Amino acid sequence: MPLYEYTCKECGKDFTLRLRISEHEKKKPKCPKCGSRKLEQQYSAFFAKTAKKS
């Protein structure tokens, strides 16, 4: 499952959520500190691990 990073616009807390892609599209997450839904998604690099071919 992908990790999504957010910053709360109300209290300024940065946090990470692990959500399925379908959950991310439908669900509006809330801040774990203040409960606000006024969030800004942060974009970051991702890591992919693939099988090594011989």
PDB file of N, H, CA, C and O in Angstrom:
ATOM      1  N   MET A   1       0.841  -1.182   0.000  1.00  0.00           N
ATOM      2  CA  MET A   1       0.000   0.000   0.000  1.00  0.00           C
ATOM      3  C   MET A   1       0.883   1.240   0.000  1.00  0.00           C
ATOM      4  O   MET A   1       1.911   1.280   0.676  1.00  0.00           O
ATOM      5  N   PRO A   2       0.481   2.238  -0.751  1.00  0.00           N
ATOM      6  CA  PRO A   2       1.260   3.477  -0.789  1.00  0.00           C
ATOM      7  C   PRO A   2       1.137   4.294   0.497  1.00  0.00           C
ATOM      8  O   PRO A   2       0.150   4.194   1.226  1.00  0.00           O
ATOM      9  N   LEU A   3       2.154   5.095   0.750  1.00  0.00           N
ATOM     10  H   LEU A   3       2.955   5.176   0.158  1.00  0.00           H
ATOM     11  CA  LEU A   3       2.142   6.021   1.876  1.00  0.00           C
ATOM     12  C   LEU A   3       1.824   7.412   1.342  1.00  0.00           C
ATOM     13  O   LEU A   3       2.361   7.831   0.317  1.00  0.00           O
ATOM     14  N   TYR A   4       0.950   8.119   2.042  1.00  0.00           N
ATOM     15  H   TYR A   4       0.514   7.779   2.875  1.00  0.00           H
ATOM     16  CA  TYR A   4       0.576   9.475   1.666  1.00  0.00           C
ATOM     17  C   TYR A   4       0.955  10.406   2.806  1.00  0.00           C
ATOM     18  O   TYR A   4       0.641  10.137   3.966  1.00  0.00           O
ATOM     19  N   GLU A   5       1.626  11.491   2.479  1.00  0.00           N
ATOM     20  H   GLU A   5       1.882  11.709   1.537  1.00  0.00           H
ATOM     21  CA  GLU A   5       2.064  12.458   3.478  1.00  0.00           C
ATOM     22  C   GLU A   5       1.181  13.697   3.408  1.00  0.00           C
ATOM     23  O   GLU A   5       0.846  14.175   2.324  1.00  0.00           O
ATOM     24  N   TYR A   6       0.808  14.209   4.578  1.00  0.00           N
ATOM     25  H   TYR A   6       1.080  13.820   5.458  1.00  0.00           H
ATOM     26  CA  TYR A   6      -0.075  15.361   4.669  1.00  0.00           C
ATOM     27  C   TYR A   6       0.474  16.358   5.677  1.00  0.00           C
ATOM     28  O   TYR A   6       1.253  16.009   6.564  1.00  0.00           O
ATOM     29  N   THR A   7       0.050  17.610   5.519  1.00  0.00           N
ATOM     30  H   THR A   7      -0.582  17.894   4.799  1.00  0.00           H
ATOM     31  CA  THR A   7       0.270  18.657   6.506  1.00  0.00           C
ATOM     32  C   THR A   7      -1.087  19.260   6.821  1.00  0.00           C
ATOM     33  O   THR A   7      -1.843  19.609   5.914  1.00  0.00           O
ATOM     34  N   CYS A   8      -1.396  19.382   8.099  1.00  0.00           N
ATOM     35  H   CYS A   8      -0.782  19.098   8.836  1.00  0.00           H
ATOM     36  CA  CYS A   8      -2.658  19.971   8.530  1.00  0.00           C
ATOM     37  C   CYS A   8      -2.563  21.490   8.423  1.00  0.00           C
ATOM     38  O   CYS A   8      -1.608  22.090   8.916  1.00  0.00           O
ATOM     39  N   LYS A   9      -3.544  22.108   7.783  1.00  0.00           N
ATOM     40  H   LYS A   9      -4.319  21.621   7.382  1.00  0.00           H
ATOM     41  CA  LYS A   9      -3.559  23.564   7.635  1.00  0.00           C
ATOM     42  C   LYS A   9      -3.997  24.260   8.922  1.00  0.00           C
ATOM     43  O   LYS A   9      -3.754  25.456   9.088  1.00  0.00           O
ATOM     44  N   GLU A  10      -4.634  23.534   9.827  1.00  0.00           N
ATOM     45  H   GLU A  10      -4.830  22.563   9.693  1.00  0.00           H
ATOM     46  CA  GLU A  10      -5.100  24.118  11.092  1.00  0.00           C
ATOM     47  C   GLU A  10      -3.987  24.176  12.140  1.00  0.00           C
ATOM     48  O   GLU A  10      -3.705  25.239  12.693  1.00  0.00           O
ATOM     49  N   CYS A  11      -3.353  23.022  12.411  1.00  0.00           N
ATOM     50  H   CYS A  11      -3.582  22.158  11.962  1.00  0.00           H
ATOM     51  CA  CYS A  11      -2.360  22.973  13.495  1.00  0.00           C
ATOM     52  C   CYS A  11      -0.920  22.835  13.002  1.00  0.00           C
ATOM     53  O   CYS A  11       0.014  22.981  13.791  1.00  0.00           O
ATOM     54  N   GLY A  12      -0.726  22.555  11.705  1.00  0.00           N
ATOM     55  H   GLY A  12      -1.484  22.436  11.065  1.00  0.00           H
ATOM     56  CA  GLY A  12       0.622  22.469  11.149  1.00  0.00           C
ATOM     57  C   GLY A  12       1.303  21.122  11.309  1.00  0.00           C
ATOM     58  O   GLY A  12       2.474  20.983  10.956  1.00  0.00           O
ATOM     59  N   LYS A  13       0.597  20.125  11.834  1.00  0.00           N
ATOM     60  H   LYS A  13      -0.355  20.238  12.121  1.00  0.00           H
ATOM     61  CA  LYS A  13       1.205  18.805  12.041  1.00  0.00           C
ATOM     62  C   LYS A  13       1.431  18.095  10.715  1.00  0.00           C
ATOM     63  O   LYS A  13       0.551  18.076   9.855  1.00  0.00           O
ATOM     64  N   ASP A  14       2.622  17.507  10.553  1.00  0.00           N
ATOM     65  H   ASP A  14       3.337  17.522  11.252  1.00  0.00           H
ATOM     66  CA  ASP A  14       2.942  16.653   9.407  1.00  0.00           C
ATOM     67  C   ASP A  14       2.717  15.208   9.825  1.00  0.00           C
ATOM     68  O   ASP A  14       3.124  14.805  10.914  1.00  0.00           O
ATOM     69  N   PHE A  15       2.065  14.420   8.958  1.00  0.00           N
ATOM     70  H   PHE A  15       1.734  14.747   8.073  1.00  0.00           H
ATOM     71  CA  PHE A  15       1.840  13.014   9.281  1.00  0.00           C
ATOM     72  C   PHE A  15       1.741  12.200   8.008  1.00  0.00           C
ATOM     73  O   PHE A  15       1.539  12.740   6.920  1.00  0.00           O
ATOM     74  N   THR A  16       1.887  10.890   8.161  1.00  0.00           N
ATOM     75  H   THR A  16       2.051  10.452   9.045  1.00  0.00           H
ATOM     76  CA  THR A  16       1.868   9.950   7.046  1.00  0.00           C
ATOM     77  C   THR A  16       0.770   8.925   7.276  1.00  0.00           C
ATOM     78  O   THR A  16       0.589   8.428   8.388  1.00  0.00           O
ATOM     79  N   LEU A  17       0.036   8.614   6.206  1.00  0.00           N
ATOM     80  H   LEU A  17       0.183   9.017   5.303  1.00  0.00           H
ATOM     81  CA  LEU A  17      -1.004   7.588   6.261  1.00  0.00           C
ATOM     82  C   LEU A  17      -0.723   6.537   5.210  1.00  0.00           C
ATOM     83  O   LEU A  17      -0.268   6.854   4.111  1.00  0.00           O
ATOM     84  N   ARG A  18      -0.992   5.287   5.545  1.00  0.00           N
ATOM     85  H   ARG A  18      -1.362   5.030   6.438  1.00  0.00           H
ATOM     86  CA  ARG A  18      -0.888   4.187   4.593  1.00  0.00           C
ATOM     87  C   ARG A  18      -2.305   3.847   4.148  1.00  0.00           C
ATOM     88  O   ARG A  18      -3.110   3.350   4.935  1.00  0.00           O
ATOM     89  N   LEU A  19      -2.599   4.117   2.888  1.00  0.00           N
ATOM     90  H   LEU A  19      -1.944   4.521   2.249  1.00  0.00           H
ATOM     91  CA  LEU A  19      -3.944   3.909   2.355  1.00  0.00           C
ATOM     92  C   LEU A  19      -3.889   3.158   1.042  1.00  0.00           C
ATOM     93  O   LEU A  19      -2.924   3.281   0.287  1.00  0.00           O
ATOM     94  N   ARG A  20      -4.925   2.379   0.769  1.00  0.00           N
ATOM     95  H   ARG A  20      -5.708   2.279   1.383  1.00  0.00           H
ATOM     96  CA  ARG A  20      -5.083   1.795  -0.560  1.00  0.00           C
ATOM     97  C   ARG A  20      -5.410   2.930  -1.519  1.00  0.00           C
ATOM     98  O   ARG A  20      -5.917   3.969  -1.096  1.00  0.00           O
ATOM     99  N   ILE A  21      -5.129   2.747  -2.793  1.00  0.00           N
ATOM    100  H   ILE A  21      -4.717   1.903  -3.136  1.00  0.00           H
ATOM    101  CA  ILE A  21      -5.407   3.790  -3.776  1.00  0.00           C
ATOM    102  C   ILE A  21      -6.889   4.123  -3.788  1.00  0.00           C
ATOM    103  O   ILE A  21      -7.256   5.296  -3.870  1.00  0.00           O
ATOM    104  N   SER A  22      -7.754   3.107  -3.708  1.00  0.00           N
ATOM    105  H   SER A  22      -7.457   2.155  -3.641  1.00  0.00           H
ATOM    106  CA  SER A  22      -9.201   3.347  -3.698  1.00  0.00           C
ATOM    107  C   SER A  22      -9.627   4.143  -2.457  1.00  0.00           C
ATOM    108  O   SER A  22     -10.506   5.000  -2.547  1.00  0.00           O
ATOM    109  N   GLU A  23      -9.011   3.864  -1.301  1.00  0.00           N
ATOM    110  H   GLU A  23      -8.297   3.168  -1.229  1.00  0.00           H
ATOM    111  CA  GLU A  23      -9.319   4.616  -0.078  1.00  0.00           C
ATOM    112  C   GLU A  23      -8.886   6.068  -0.222  1.00  0.00           C
ATOM    113  O   GLU A  23      -9.604   6.980   0.189  1.00  0.00           O
ATOM    114  N   HIS A  24      -7.719   6.278  -0.801  1.00  0.00           N
ATOM    115  H   HIS A  24      -7.136   5.538  -1.135  1.00  0.00           H
ATOM    116  CA  HIS A  24      -7.187   7.630  -0.970  1.00  0.00           C
ATOM    117  C   HIS A  24      -8.102   8.480  -1.849  1.00  0.00           C
ATOM    118  O   HIS A  24      -8.292   9.667  -1.587  1.00  0.00           O
ATOM    119  N   GLU A  25      -8.667   7.872  -2.888  1.00  0.00           N
ATOM    120  H   GLU A  25      -8.514   6.907  -3.101  1.00  0.00           H
ATOM    121  CA  GLU A  25      -9.544   8.603  -3.802  1.00  0.00           C
ATOM    122  C   GLU A  25     -10.889   8.943  -3.169  1.00  0.00           C
ATOM    123  O   GLU A  25     -11.446  10.004  -3.450  1.00  0.00           O
ATOM    124  N   LYS A  26     -11.427   8.060  -2.315  1.00  0.00           N
ATOM    125  H   LYS A  26     -10.975   7.198  -2.086  1.00  0.00           H
ATOM    126  CA  LYS A  26     -12.760   8.238  -1.737  1.00  0.00           C
ATOM    127  C   LYS A  26     -12.744   8.909  -0.373  1.00  0.00           C
ATOM    128  O   LYS A  26     -13.562   9.785  -0.092  1.00  0.00           O
ATOM    129  N   LYS A  27     -11.812   8.495   0.466  1.00  0.00           N
ATOM    130  H   LYS A  27     -11.148   7.784   0.238  1.00  0.00           H
ATOM    131  CA  LYS A  27     -11.792   8.906   1.862  1.00  0.00           C
ATOM    132  C   LYS A  27     -11.123  10.266   2.028  1.00  0.00           C
ATOM    133  O   LYS A  27     -10.096  10.544   1.408  1.00  0.00           O
ATOM    134  N   LYS A  28     -11.705  11.097   2.859  1.00  0.00           N
ATOM    135  H   LYS A  28     -12.539  10.872   3.363  1.00  0.00           H
ATOM    136  CA  LYS A  28     -11.102  12.377   3.202  1.00  0.00           C
ATOM    137  C   LYS A  28     -10.490  12.212   4.592  1.00  0.00           C
ATOM    138  O   LYS A  28     -11.219  12.250   5.583  1.00  0.00           O
ATOM    139  N   PRO A  29      -9.165  12.030   4.693  1.00  0.00           N
ATOM    140  CA  PRO A  29      -8.548  11.790   6.003  1.00  0.00           C
ATOM    141  C   PRO A  29      -8.625  13.013   6.913  1.00  0.00           C
ATOM    142  O   PRO A  29      -8.874  14.131   6.460  1.00  0.00           O
ATOM    143  N   LYS A  30      -8.407  12.775   8.202  1.00  0.00           N
ATOM    144  H   LYS A  30      -8.205  11.868   8.569  1.00  0.00           H
ATOM    145  CA  LYS A  30      -8.386  13.885   9.142  1.00  0.00           C
ATOM    146  C   LYS A  30      -7.114  13.850   9.964  1.00  0.00           C
ATOM    147  O   LYS A  30      -6.482  12.805  10.117  1.00  0.00           O
ATOM    148  N   CYS A  31      -6.755  14.996  10.485  1.00  0.00           N
ATOM    149  H   CYS A  31      -7.268  15.845  10.360  1.00  0.00           H
ATOM    150  CA  CYS A  31      -5.526  15.166  11.260  1.00  0.00           C
ATOM    151  C   CYS A  31      -5.617  14.370  12.560  1.00  0.00           C
ATOM    152  O   CYS A  31      -6.622  14.458  13.266  1.00  0.00           O
ATOM    153  N   PRO A  32      -4.573  13.586  12.888  1.00  0.00           N
ATOM    154  CA  PRO A  32      -4.601  12.819  14.141  1.00  0.00           C
ATOM    155  C   PRO A  32      -4.450  13.694  15.389  1.00  0.00           C
ATOM    156  O   PRO A  32      -4.778  13.257  16.493  1.00  0.00           O
ATOM    157  N   LYS A  33      -3.957  14.925  15.223  1.00  0.00           N
ATOM    158  H   LYS A  33      -3.691  15.280  14.327  1.00  0.00           H
ATOM    159  CA  LYS A  33      -3.751  15.808  16.373  1.00  0.00           C
ATOM    160  C   LYS A  33      -5.003  16.626  16.708  1.00  0.00           C
ATOM    161  O   LYS A  33      -5.445  16.648  17.857  1.00  0.00           O
ATOM    162  N   CYS A  34      -5.581  17.309  15.684  1.00  0.00           N
ATOM    163  H   CYS A  34      -5.222  17.291  14.750  1.00  0.00           H
ATOM    164  CA  CYS A  34      -6.707  18.210  15.966  1.00  0.00           C
ATOM    165  C   CYS A  34      -8.026  17.764  15.344  1.00  0.00           C
ATOM    166  O   CYS A  34      -9.075  18.318  15.675  1.00  0.00           O
ATOM    167  N   GLY A  35      -7.997  16.768  14.445  1.00  0.00           N
ATOM    168  H   GLY A  35      -7.145  16.317  14.177  1.00  0.00           H
ATOM    169  CA  GLY A  35      -9.224  16.258  13.844  1.00  0.00           C
ATOM    170  C   GLY A  35      -9.712  17.032  12.627  1.00  0.00           C
ATOM    171  O   GLY A  35     -10.763  16.708  12.074  1.00  0.00           O
ATOM    172  N   SER A  36      -8.975  18.036  12.205  1.00  0.00           N
ATOM    173  H   SER A  36      -8.121  18.299  12.654  1.00  0.00           H
ATOM    174  CA  SER A  36      -9.373  18.849  11.053  1.00  0.00           C
ATOM    175  C   SER A  36      -9.237  18.054   9.756  1.00  0.00           C
ATOM    176  O   SER A  36      -8.375  17.182   9.638  1.00  0.00           O
ATOM    177  N   ARG A  37     -10.093  18.364   8.791  1.00  0.00           N
ATOM    178  H   ARG A  37     -10.793  19.072   8.887  1.00  0.00           H
ATOM    179  CA  ARG A  37     -10.004  17.753   7.467  1.00  0.00           C
ATOM    180  C   ARG A  37      -9.384  18.719   6.461  1.00  0.00           C
ATOM    181  O   ARG A  37      -9.362  18.435   5.263  1.00  0.00           O
ATOM    182  N   LYS A  38      -8.886  19.848   6.933  1.00  0.00           N
ATOM    183  H   LYS A  38      -8.904  20.079   7.905  1.00  0.00           H
ATOM    184  CA  LYS A  38      -8.223  20.831   6.065  1.00  0.00           C
ATOM    185  C   LYS A  38      -6.752  20.439   5.947  1.00  0.00           C
ATOM    186  O   LYS A  38      -5.899  20.929   6.687  1.00  0.00           O
ATOM    187  N   LEU A  39      -6.479  19.549   5.005  1.00  0.00           N
ATOM    188  H   LEU A  39      -7.171  19.151   4.404  1.00  0.00           H
ATOM    189  CA  LEU A  39      -5.138  18.999   4.841  1.00  0.00           C
ATOM    190  C   LEU A  39      -4.563  19.372   3.484  1.00  0.00           C
ATOM    191  O   LEU A  39      -5.291  19.607   2.520  1.00  0.00           O
ATOM    192  N   GLU A  40      -3.263  19.419   3.438  1.00  0.00           N
ATOM    193  H   GLU A  40      -2.672  19.229   4.222  1.00  0.00           H
ATOM    194  CA  GLU A  40      -2.559  19.624   2.174  1.00  0.00           C
ATOM    195  C   GLU A  40      -1.661  18.407   1.958  1.00  0.00           C
ATOM    196  O   GLU A  40      -0.828  18.078   2.803  1.00  0.00           O
ATOM    197  N   GLN A  41      -1.840  17.751   0.826  1.00  0.00           N
ATOM    198  H   GLN A  41      -2.517  18.018   0.140  1.00  0.00           H
ATOM    199  CA  GLN A  41      -1.022  16.571   0.541  1.00  0.00           C
ATOM    200  C   GLN A  41       0.370  17.012   0.129  1.00  0.00           C
ATOM    201  O   GLN A  41       0.533  17.922  -0.684  1.00  0.00           O
ATOM    202  N   GLN A  42       1.371  16.357   0.698  1.00  0.00           N
ATOM    203  H   GLN A  42       1.239  15.617   1.358  1.00  0.00           H
ATOM    204  CA  GLN A  42       2.762  16.625   0.371  1.00  0.00           C
ATOM    205  C   GLN A  42       3.237  15.580  -0.616  1.00  0.00           C
ATOM    206  O   GLN A  42       2.917  14.399  -0.479  1.00  0.00           O
ATOM    207  N   TYR A  43       3.986  16.001  -1.593  1.00  0.00           N
ATOM    208  H   TYR A  43       4.245  16.960  -1.705  1.00  0.00           H
ATOM    209  CA  TYR A  43       4.491  15.067  -2.595  1.00  0.00           C
ATOM    210  C   TYR A  43       5.944  14.756  -2.299  1.00  0.00           C
ATOM    211  O   TYR A  43       6.742  15.650  -2.018  1.00  0.00           O
ATOM    212  N   SER A  44       6.275  13.481  -2.367  1.00  0.00           N
ATOM    213  H   SER A  44       5.626  12.755  -2.595  1.00  0.00           H
ATOM    214  CA  SER A  44       7.628  13.042  -2.045  1.00  0.00           C
ATOM    215  C   SER A  44       8.049  11.941  -3.002  1.00  0.00           C
ATOM    216  O   SER A  44       7.236  11.402  -3.754  1.00  0.00           O
ATOM    217  N   ALA A  45       9.319  11.621  -2.958  1.00  0.00           N
ATOM    218  H   ALA A  45       9.978  12.059  -2.347  1.00  0.00           H
ATOM    219  CA  ALA A  45       9.853  10.545  -3.794  1.00  0.00           C
ATOM    220  C   ALA A  45       9.302   9.211  -3.312  1.00  0.00           C
ATOM    221  O   ALA A  45       8.853   9.088  -2.172  1.00  0.00           O
ATOM    222  N   PHE A  46       9.337   8.229  -4.175  1.00  0.00           N
ATOM    223  H   PHE A  46       9.701   8.328  -5.101  1.00  0.00           H
ATOM    224  CA  PHE A  46       8.861   6.912  -3.778  1.00  0.00           C
ATOM    225  C   PHE A  46       9.961   5.888  -4.001  1.00  0.00           C
ATOM    226  O   PHE A  46      10.932   6.148  -4.711  1.00  0.00           O
ATOM    227  N   PHE A  47       9.801   4.733  -3.393  1.00  0.00           N
ATOM    228  H   PHE A  47       9.012   4.522  -2.815  1.00  0.00           H
ATOM    229  CA  PHE A  47      10.770   3.650  -3.472  1.00  0.00           C
ATOM    230  C   PHE A  47      10.080   2.444  -4.082  1.00  0.00           C
ATOM    231  O   PHE A  47       9.000   2.047  -3.646  1.00  0.00           O
ATOM    232  N   ALA A  48      10.706   1.869  -5.085  1.00  0.00           N
ATOM    233  H   ALA A  48      11.584   2.191  -5.439  1.00  0.00           H
ATOM    234  CA  ALA A  48      10.154   0.671  -5.717  1.00  0.00           C
ATOM    235  C   ALA A  48      11.209  -0.418  -5.720  1.00  0.00           C
ATOM    236  O   ALA A  48      12.360  -0.178  -6.086  1.00  0.00           O
ATOM    237  N   LYS A  49      10.819  -1.603  -5.315  1.00  0.00           N
ATOM    238  H   LYS A  49       9.885  -1.798  -5.018  1.00  0.00           H
ATOM    239  CA  LYS A  49      11.734  -2.741  -5.314  1.00  0.00           C
ATOM    240  C   LYS A  49      11.241  -3.725  -6.341  1.00  0.00           C
ATOM    241  O   LYS A  49      10.083  -4.143  -6.307  1.00  0.00           O
ATOM    242  N   THR A  50      12.101  -4.094  -7.244  1.00  0.00           N
ATOM    243  H   THR A  50      13.042  -3.755  -7.272  1.00  0.00           H
ATOM    244  CA  THR A  50      11.728  -5.031  -8.298  1.00  0.00           C
ATOM    245  C   THR A  50      12.574  -6.290  -8.191  1.00  0.00           C
ATOM    246  O   THR A  50      13.628  -6.293  -7.554  1.00  0.00           O
ATOM    247  N   ALA A  51      12.107  -7.346  -8.815  1.00  0.00           N
ATOM    248  H   ALA A  51      11.252  -7.343  -9.332  1.00  0.00           H
ATOM    249  CA  ALA A  51      12.850  -8.600  -8.828  1.00  0.00           C
ATOM    250  C   ALA A  51      14.045  -8.467  -9.760  1.00  0.00           C
ATOM    251  O   ALA A  51      13.956  -7.853 -10.823  1.00  0.00           O
ATOM    252  N   LYS A  52      15.143  -9.040  -9.351  1.00  0.00           N
ATOM    253  H   LYS A  52      15.215  -9.539  -8.487  1.00  0.00           H
ATOM    254  CA  LYS A  52      16.348  -8.996 -10.172  1.00  0.00           C
ATOM    255  C   LYS A  52      16.294 -10.143 -11.176  1.00  0.00           C
ATOM    256  O   LYS A  52      16.149 -11.307 -10.803  1.00  0.00           O
ATOM    257  N   LYS A  53      16.412  -9.799 -12.441  1.00  0.00           N
ATOM    258  H   LYS A  53      16.530  -8.853 -12.744  1.00  0.00           H
ATOM    259  CA  LYS A  53      16.382 -10.812 -13.485  1.00  0.00           C
ATOM    260  C   LYS A  53      17.785 -11.384 -13.689  1.00  0.00           C
ATOM    261  O   LYS A  53      18.776 -10.661 -13.596  1.00  0.00           O
ATOM    262  N   SER A  54      17.862 -12.684 -13.967  1.00  0.00           N
ATOM    263  H   SER A  54      17.056 -13.272 -14.043  1.00  0.00           H
ATOM    264  CA  SER A  54      19.177 -13.295 -14.173  1.00  0.00           C
ATOM    265  C   SER A  54      19.501 -13.457 -15.636  1.00  0.00           C
ATOM    266  O   SER A  54      20.572 -13.956 -15.979  1.00  0.00           O
TER     267      SER A  54
END
